């Protein structure tokens, strides 16, 4: 992970969070519906909504987990009916997903990234009554945070709190409103012990997450990701009986590459997610 971020961030730093060891969609449903109050400012597109594109080569370490297209919003403004369409892609971090599958039979990864494009038709500038981009963007930002928090809770992330809000310049030079949140996820599994027995563990893993929303002149883009705020090996080690070495126990479950993935520093995940977020177009 060597690429330097090009986004310029204002506001205090933050953290947050969300995701569990089972496959989950962080924003594809409720958050896109919440954000659907804005897009299509410069003209009305016809046909399918283009997929959002993650332009950073950091995406090479991730794999596409899910992709969807749907109508997420429909509302009348006087004689005009506005319809919002979305196209969402969700990714998971490959090495962690495979390590968790090998070790615990988990079907997904707690390290997740999503990108959504929302297109409102007809274009915002054609709406009656002076409904404009600035007003709608304010509403969208508030609704996107609420929906994101709700989706985190639906994914098993509890005690979700916003810890920071700011702005960041994405690679396309547009300004995104950004949030960081924090929460907890209940992580459980079974680990074999050196004496041939097994031990169950159930721990609350701190989760960190980033969310960004911006208008690119045509559409609204929503992007964000989540990751554990501590090494998963630390979580597992803290649940083992006294005298049992976490590295040895995990080594009995997976190979060296998978063990290394579970020991990944949270800062590496955060750097990846930050660079992916600002690269979405």
KEKE-902762 format. One record per residue (C-alpha): x, y, z; residue number from 1; residue in three letters; chain. Coordinates in steps of 0.5 Angstrom, whole numbers, plus 2048, in hexadecimal, padded with zeros to 3 digits. Layout:
+-----+-----+-----+-----+-----+---+
|  px |  py |  pz |   k |   r | c |
+-----+-----+-----+-----+-----+---+
|   X |   Y |   Z | NUM | Ala | A |
...
+-----+-----+-----+-----+-----+---+
This chain:
+-----+-----+-----+-----+-----+---+
|  px |  py |  pz |   k |   r | c |
+-----+-----+-----+-----+-----+---+
| 800 | 800 | 800 |   1 | Unk | A |
| 804 | 806 | 7FD |   2 | Unk | A |
| 800 | 80B | 7FA |   3 | Unk | A |
| 800 | 811 | 7FD |   4 | Unk | A |
| 7F9 | 815 | 7FE |   5 | Unk | A |
| 7F7 | 81B | 7FA |   6 | Unk | A |
| 7F1 | 81D | 7FD |   7 | Unk | A |
| 7F1 | 823 | 801 |   8 | Unk | A |
| 7EE | 822 | 808 |   9 | Unk | A |
| 7EB | 827 | 80D |  10 | Unk | A |
| 7E8 | 826 | 814 |  11 | Unk | A |
| 7EA | 822 | 819 |  12 | Unk | A |
| 7EC | 81B | 818 |  13 | Unk | A |
| 7E7 | 815 | 819 |  14 | Unk | A |
| 7E6 | 80E | 81A |  15 | Unk | A |
| 7E0 | 809 | 819 |  16 | Unk | A |
| 7DD | 804 | 817 |  17 | Unk | A |
| 7DA | 7FE | 815 |  18 | Unk | A |
| 7DA | 7F7 | 813 |  19 | Unk | A |
| 7DA | 7F0 | 815 |  20 | Unk | A |
| 7DD | 7E9 | 813 |  21 | Unk | A |
| 7D7 | 7E8 | 80F |  22 | Unk | A |
| 7D5 | 7EA | 808 |  23 | Unk | A |
| 7D2 | 7F1 | 809 |  24 | Unk | A |
| 7D0 | 7F7 | 804 |  25 | Unk | A |
| 7D2 | 7FD | 808 |  26 | Unk | A |
| 7CE | 802 | 804 |  27 | Unk | A |
| 7CB | 7FF | 7FE |  28 | Unk | A |
| 7C4 | 800 | 800 |  29 | Unk | A |
| 7C2 | 805 | 805 |  30 | Unk | A |
| 7C7 | 80A | 804 |  31 | Unk | A |
| 7C6 | 80A | 7FD |  32 | Unk | A |
| 7BF | 80B | 7FE |  33 | Unk | A |
| 7C1 | 811 | 803 |  34 | Unk | A |
| 7C5 | 814 | 7FE |  35 | Unk | A |
| 7C1 | 814 | 7F8 |  36 | Unk | A |
| 7BE | 81B | 7F9 |  37 | Unk | A |
| 7C4 | 81E | 7F5 |  38 | Unk | A |
| 7C7 | 81C | 7EE |  39 | Unk | A |
| 7C7 | 81E | 7E7 |  40 | Unk | A |
| 7C8 | 825 | 7E7 |  41 | Unk | A |
| 7CB | 827 | 7E0 |  42 | Unk | A |
| 7C6 | 823 | 7DC |  43 | Unk | A |
| 7C1 | 81D | 7DC |  44 | Unk | A |
| 7C5 | 816 | 7DA |  45 | Unk | A |
| 7C1 | 811 | 7D7 |  46 | Unk | A |
| 7C2 | 809 | 7D7 |  47 | Unk | A |
| 7C6 | 806 | 7DD |  48 | Unk | A |
| 7CA | 809 | 7E2 |  49 | Unk | A |
| 7D1 | 808 | 7E1 |  50 | Unk | A |
| 7D5 | 804 | 7E7 |  51 | Unk | A |
| 7D9 | 808 | 7EB |  52 | Unk | A |
| 7E0 | 807 | 7EA |  53 | Unk | A |
| 7E6 | 806 | 7EF |  54 | Unk | A |
| 7EC | 809 | 7EB |  55 | Unk | A |
| 7F1 | 808 | 7F1 |  56 | Unk | A |
| 7F6 | 801 | 7EF |  57 | Unk | A |
| 7F5 | 800 | 7F7 |  58 | Unk | A |
| 7EE | 7FC | 7F4 |  59 | Unk | A |
| 7F3 | 7F7 | 7F2 |  60 | Unk | A |
| 7F3 | 7F4 | 7F9 |  61 | Unk | A |
| 7EB | 7F4 | 7F9 |  62 | Unk | A |
| 7E6 | 7F0 | 7F5 |  63 | Unk | A |
| 7DF | 7F1 | 7F3 |  64 | Unk | A |
| 7DA | 7EE | 7F8 |  65 | Unk | A |
| 7D3 | 7F1 | 7F6 |  66 | Unk | A |
| 7D1 | 7F6 | 7F0 |  67 | Unk | A |
| 7CA | 7F9 | 7F0 |  68 | Unk | A |
| 7C5 | 7FD | 7EC |  69 | Unk | A |
| 7BF | 800 | 7EE |  70 | Unk | A |
| 7BA | 805 | 7EF |  71 | Unk | A |
| 7BB | 808 | 7F6 |  72 | Unk | A |
| 7B7 | 80F | 7F6 |  73 | Unk | A |
| 7B0 | 811 | 7F3 |  74 | Unk | A |
| 7AD | 818 | 7F5 |  75 | Unk | A |
| 7A8 | 81D | 7F2 |  76 | Unk | A |
| 7AA | 824 | 7F1 |  77 | Unk | A |
| 7A4 | 828 | 7EF |  78 | Unk | A |
| 7A3 | 825 | 7E8 |  79 | Unk | A |
| 7AA | 822 | 7E8 |  80 | Unk | A |
| 7AB | 81B | 7EA |  81 | Unk | A |
| 7B2 | 81A | 7EC |  82 | Unk | A |
| 7B5 | 813 | 7EC |  83 | Unk | A |
| 7BC | 811 | 7EF |  84 | Unk | A |
| 7C0 | 80B | 7EC |  85 | Unk | A |
| 7C6 | 808 | 7EF |  86 | Unk | A |
| 7CC | 804 | 7ED |  87 | Unk | A |
| 7D0 | 801 | 7F3 |  88 | Unk | A |
| 7D6 | 7FC | 7F3 |  89 | Unk | A |
| 7D9 | 7F9 | 7FA |  90 | Unk | A |
| 7DF | 7F6 | 7FB |  91 | Unk | A |
| 7E3 | 7F2 | 800 |  92 | Unk | A |
| 7EA | 7F2 | 802 |  93 | Unk | A |
| 7ED | 7EB | 7FF |  94 | Unk | A |
| 7F2 | 7E9 | 804 |  95 | Unk | A |
| 7EE | 7EA | 80A |  96 | Unk | A |
| 7E8 | 7E7 | 807 |  97 | Unk | A |
| 7EB | 7E0 | 805 |  98 | Unk | A |
| 7EF | 7E0 | 80C |  99 | Unk | A |
| 7E8 | 7E1 | 810 | 100 | Unk | A |
| 7E5 | 7DB | 80B | 101 | Unk | A |
| 7EB | 7D7 | 80C | 102 | Unk | A |
| 7EB | 7D8 | 814 | 103 | Unk | A |
| 7E4 | 7D8 | 816 | 104 | Unk | A |
| 7E0 | 7D7 | 810 | 105 | Unk | A |
| 7DE | 7DE | 80F | 106 | Unk | A |
| 7DA | 7E0 | 809 | 107 | Unk | A |
| 7DD | 7E7 | 808 | 108 | Unk | A |
| 7E2 | 7EC | 80B | 109 | Unk | A |
| 7E1 | 7F2 | 810 | 110 | Unk | A |
| 7E5 | 7F6 | 80B | 111 | Unk | A |
| 7E0 | 7F9 | 806 | 112 | Unk | A |
| 7E0 | 7FE | 801 | 113 | Unk | A |
| 7DA | 801 | 7FD | 114 | Unk | A |
| 7D9 | 806 | 7F7 | 115 | Unk | A |
| 7D2 | 809 | 7F5 | 116 | Unk | A |
| 7D0 | 80D | 7EF | 117 | Unk | A |
| 7C9 | 810 | 7F0 | 118 | Unk | A |
| 7C6 | 814 | 7EA | 119 | Unk | A |
| 7BF | 818 | 7EB | 120 | Unk | A |
| 7BB | 819 | 7E5 | 121 | Unk | A |
| 7B9 | 81E | 7E2 | 122 | Unk | A |
| 7BF | 822 | 7E4 | 123 | Unk | A |
| 7BF | 826 | 7EA | 124 | Unk | A |
| 7BF | 82D | 7E7 | 125 | Unk | A |
| 7B9 | 82B | 7E3 | 126 | Unk | A |
| 7B5 | 82A | 7EA | 127 | Unk | A |
| 7AF | 830 | 7EB | 128 | Unk | A |
| 7AF | 834 | 7F2 | 129 | Unk | A |
| 7B6 | 836 | 7F2 | 130 | Unk | A |
| 7B8 | 82F | 7F5 | 131 | Unk | A |
| 7C0 | 82F | 7F4 | 132 | Unk | A |
| 7C6 | 82B | 7F5 | 133 | Unk | A |
| 7C9 | 82F | 7FB | 134 | Unk | A |
| 7C2 | 82D | 7FF | 135 | Unk | A |
| 7C2 | 826 | 7FC | 136 | Unk | A |
| 7C9 | 825 | 7FE | 137 | Unk | A |
| 7C8 | 827 | 805 | 138 | Unk | A |
| 7C2 | 822 | 806 | 139 | Unk | A |
| 7C6 | 81D | 802 | 140 | Unk | A |
| 7CC | 81D | 807 | 141 | Unk | A |
| 7C8 | 81D | 80D | 142 | Unk | A |
| 7C3 | 817 | 80B | 143 | Unk | A |
| 7CA | 813 | 808 | 144 | Unk | A |
| 7CD | 813 | 80F | 145 | Unk | A |
| 7C6 | 811 | 812 | 146 | Unk | A |
| 7C5 | 80C | 80D | 147 | Unk | A |
| 7CD | 809 | 80E | 148 | Unk | A |
| 7CC | 809 | 815 | 149 | Unk | A |
| 7C6 | 805 | 815 | 150 | Unk | A |
| 7C9 | 800 | 810 | 151 | Unk | A |
| 7CF | 7FF | 814 | 152 | Unk | A |
| 7CA | 7FD | 81A | 153 | Unk | A |
| 7C6 | 7F9 | 815 | 154 | Unk | A |
| 7CD | 7F5 | 814 | 155 | Unk | A |
| 7CF | 7F4 | 81B | 156 | Unk | A |
| 7D2 | 7FA | 81D | 157 | Unk | A |
| 7D0 | 7FD | 823 | 158 | Unk | A |
| 7D1 | 804 | 827 | 159 | Unk | A |
| 7D2 | 807 | 821 | 160 | Unk | A |
| 7D5 | 80F | 822 | 161 | Unk | A |
| 7D7 | 814 | 81D | 162 | Unk | A |
| 7DE | 816 | 820 | 163 | Unk | A |
| 7E0 | 81B | 81A | 164 | Unk | A |
| 7DD | 81F | 814 | 165 | Unk | A |
| 7E1 | 823 | 80F | 166 | Unk | A |
| 7E2 | 824 | 808 | 167 | Unk | A |
| 7E7 | 821 | 803 | 168 | Unk | A |
| 7E9 | 822 | 7FC | 169 | Unk | A |
| 7E9 | 81C | 7F8 | 170 | Unk | A |
| 7ED | 81B | 7F2 | 171 | Unk | A |
| 7E8 | 81E | 7ED | 172 | Unk | A |
| 7E9 | 824 | 7F1 | 173 | Unk | A |
| 7E2 | 824 | 7F3 | 174 | Unk | A |
| 7E1 | 825 | 7FB | 175 | Unk | A |
| 7DE | 820 | 7FF | 176 | Unk | A |
| 7DA | 820 | 806 | 177 | Unk | A |
| 7DD | 81B | 80A | 178 | Unk | A |
| 7DC | 817 | 810 | 179 | Unk | A |
| 7DF | 812 | 815 | 180 | Unk | A |
| 7DC | 80E | 81A | 181 | Unk | A |
| 7DD | 809 | 81F | 182 | Unk | A |
| 7DA | 803 | 821 | 183 | Unk | A |
| 7DA | 7FB | 824 | 184 | Unk | A |
| 7D9 | 7F5 | 820 | 185 | Unk | A |
| 7D8 | 7EE | 824 | 186 | Unk | A |
| 7DE | 7E9 | 821 | 187 | Unk | A |
| 7DD | 7E2 | 823 | 188 | Unk | A |
| 7E0 | 7DB | 821 | 189 | Unk | A |
| 7E4 | 7D5 | 824 | 190 | Unk | A |
| 7EB | 7D4 | 824 | 191 | Unk | A |
| 7EF | 7CD | 825 | 192 | Unk | A |
| 7F4 | 7CD | 82B | 193 | Unk | A |
| 7FA | 7CA | 82C | 194 | Unk | A |
| 7F7 | 7C5 | 831 | 195 | Unk | A |
| 7F3 | 7C2 | 82B | 196 | Unk | A |
| 7EC | 7C6 | 82E | 197 | Unk | A |
| 7E9 | 7CC | 82B | 198 | Unk | A |
| 7E7 | 7D3 | 82E | 199 | Unk | A |
| 7E1 | 7D7 | 82C | 200 | Unk | A |
| 7E2 | 7DE | 82C | 201 | Unk | A |
| 7DE | 7E4 | 82B | 202 | Unk | A |
| 7E0 | 7EB | 82B | 203 | Unk | A |
| 7DE | 7F2 | 829 | 204 | Unk | A |
| 7E3 | 7F5 | 824 | 205 | Unk | A |
| 7E3 | 7FC | 823 | 206 | Unk | A |
| 7E2 | 7FE | 81C | 207 | Unk | A |
| 7E4 | 804 | 818 | 208 | Unk | A |
| 7E0 | 807 | 812 | 209 | Unk | A |
| 7E1 | 80D | 80D | 210 | Unk | A |
| 7DB | 810 | 809 | 211 | Unk | A |
| 7DB | 815 | 803 | 212 | Unk | A |
| 7D6 | 819 | 7FF | 213 | Unk | A |
| 7D7 | 81D | 7FA | 214 | Unk | A |
| 7D4 | 820 | 7F3 | 215 | Unk | A |
| 7D8 | 81F | 7ED | 216 | Unk | A |
| 7D4 | 824 | 7E9 | 217 | Unk | A |
| 7D0 | 81F | 7E6 | 218 | Unk | A |
| 7CF | 81A | 7EB | 219 | Unk | A |
| 7CF | 819 | 7F3 | 220 | Unk | A |
| 7D5 | 814 | 7F5 | 221 | Unk | A |
| 7D5 | 810 | 7FB | 222 | Unk | A |
| 7DB | 80C | 7FE | 223 | Unk | A |
| 7DD | 809 | 804 | 224 | Unk | A |
| 7E0 | 803 | 807 | 225 | Unk | A |
| 7E1 | 800 | 80E | 226 | Unk | A |
| 7E7 | 7FC | 812 | 227 | Unk | A |
| 7E8 | 7F9 | 819 | 228 | Unk | A |
| 7EC | 7FF | 81D | 229 | Unk | A |
| 7F0 | 7F9 | 820 | 230 | Unk | A |
| 7F4 | 7F3 | 81D | 231 | Unk | A |
| 7F0 | 7ED | 81D | 232 | Unk | A |
| 7F5 | 7E9 | 820 | 233 | Unk | A |
| 7F5 | 7EE | 826 | 234 | Unk | A |
| 7ED | 7ED | 827 | 235 | Unk | A |
| 7EE | 7E5 | 826 | 236 | Unk | A |
| 7F4 | 7E5 | 82B | 237 | Unk | A |
| 7F1 | 7E9 | 830 | 238 | Unk | A |
| 7EB | 7E4 | 830 | 239 | Unk | A |
| 7F0 | 7DE | 831 | 240 | Unk | A |
| 7F2 | 7DB | 838 | 241 | Unk | A |
| 7F8 | 7DD | 83C | 242 | Unk | A |
| 7FE | 7DA | 839 | 243 | Unk | A |
| 7FB | 7D8 | 832 | 244 | Unk | A |
| 7FF | 7DC | 82D | 245 | Unk | A |
| 7FB | 7E0 | 828 | 246 | Unk | A |
| 800 | 7DF | 822 | 247 | Unk | A |
| 801 | 7D7 | 824 | 248 | Unk | A |
| 7F9 | 7D6 | 824 | 249 | Unk | A |
| 7F8 | 7DA | 81E | 250 | Unk | A |
| 7FD | 7D6 | 81A | 251 | Unk | A |
| 7FA | 7D0 | 81C | 252 | Unk | A |
| 7F4 | 7D2 | 818 | 253 | Unk | A |
| 7F7 | 7D6 | 812 | 254 | Unk | A |
| 7FD | 7D6 | 80D | 255 | Unk | A |
| 802 | 7DC | 80E | 256 | Unk | A |
| 7FF | 7E0 | 809 | 257 | Unk | A |
| 7F8 | 7E0 | 80C | 258 | Unk | A |
| 7FB | 7E1 | 813 | 259 | Unk | A |
| 7FF | 7E7 | 810 | 260 | Unk | A |
| 7F8 | 7EA | 80D | 261 | Unk | A |
| 7F5 | 7E9 | 814 | 262 | Unk | A |
| 7FA | 7ED | 817 | 263 | Unk | A |
| 7FA | 7F3 | 813 | 264 | Unk | A |
| 7FB | 7FA | 816 | 265 | Unk | A |
| 7F4 | 7FE | 816 | 266 | Unk | A |
| 7F8 | 804 | 813 | 267 | Unk | A |
| 7F9 | 800 | 80D | 268 | Unk | A |
| 7F2 | 7FF | 80C | 269 | Unk | A |
| 7F0 | 806 | 80D | 270 | Unk | A |
| 7F5 | 808 | 808 | 271 | Unk | A |
| 7F2 | 804 | 803 | 272 | Unk | A |
| 7EB | 806 | 804 | 273 | Unk | A |
| 7ED | 80D | 804 | 274 | Unk | A |
| 7F1 | 80D | 7FE | 275 | Unk | A |
| 7EB | 809 | 7FA | 276 | Unk | A |
| 7E6 | 80E | 7FD | 277 | Unk | A |
| 7E9 | 814 | 7FA | 278 | Unk | A |
| 7EA | 810 | 7F3 | 279 | Unk | A |
| 7E3 | 80E | 7F2 | 280 | Unk | A |
| 7E0 | 811 | 7EB | 281 | Unk | A |
+-----+-----+-----+-----+-----+---+
